[in-house]
Amino acid sequence: MTTITNLKKELKIIVKESFREILEQESIKFRALFMPTISQKEQRDIEKRYGKPSKKSAKSLEIRI
């Protein structure tokens, strides 16, 4: 009986972790859908006014939707 209880607990933990991973991946895709896009002209204007972002603070991800 203890073995079955332990297996159920382990399975529950695995399912929770898997669900969290999937939810995180899907939320990243969802946020990417609502991210505004800008033209090259707008990007150049932003860089001209404020400078290019430092490589240290910027992080980018490529997500295929």
Secondary structure, DSSP 8 states (H G I E B T S, - for coil): -HHHHHHHHHHHHHHHHHHHHHHHHHHHHHHHHTS----HHHHHHHHHHH----TTT--------
